[in-house]
């Protein structure tokens, strides 16, 4: 039970793939007095991740029968959170790149200010490079952020973050099940919340890059960047015409 927000049912969803070196740390860092449930989705890991999480008390575990990709895994654990009647859903990655001890700050921003989605911003945290963030990602993210802000009419600093807190009632209205199953899922979520005029905010978080902390290499980042630009084009076309991709066809 969330002792800090007893009137809210708060779930943390953790997606994990081959995270045996980090999964225990991220779960231990979650402030349990702020949340009701911790749901871990193991995306058919080939290392010892699943065996490790089976030994952890007071968490809900789902193991996919095949590797579904980041987006595919998120869809599963989001569905589980909704089955548990969650009011707030906190999204984290099992690689421990995102500091779970910052959950209270993101929750405070969402709940106290009636926000629909809060992003944990590594850029706003001001420690991206000193925290080990690659220089090429730093400039790549800034380039995409500039174009995203111009397109969405917002002033956010880290759309690519995997640390997000959702108002579950807002998220449930969005057809996230129609999003892609890879890393592009996250940008489609940004696109959907912006398209449907939901309130988006951000809170600064530390940057933690190390050998086990990210599976997003240069090739994957280029793939993500190209798809981000394509999604922004879809957003513009959908705003000025009746031509919408499937994932933007259901409004609130």
ABEGO torsion letter per residue (X at the ends): XBAABAABBBBBBBBBBGAAAAAAAAAAABBAAABABBBBBBBGBABAAAAAAAABBGBBBBBBABBAEAAAAAAAAAAAAAAAGBABBBBBBAAGABBAAAAAAAAAAAAAAGBABBBBBAAAAGAAAAAGBBAAAAAAAAAAAAAAAAAAGBBBABAABABBBBBAAAAAABBAAABBABAAAAAAAAAAAAAAGBBBBBBBBBBBBBAAABABBAAAAAAAAAAAAAAAAAAAAAAABABBBAAAABBX
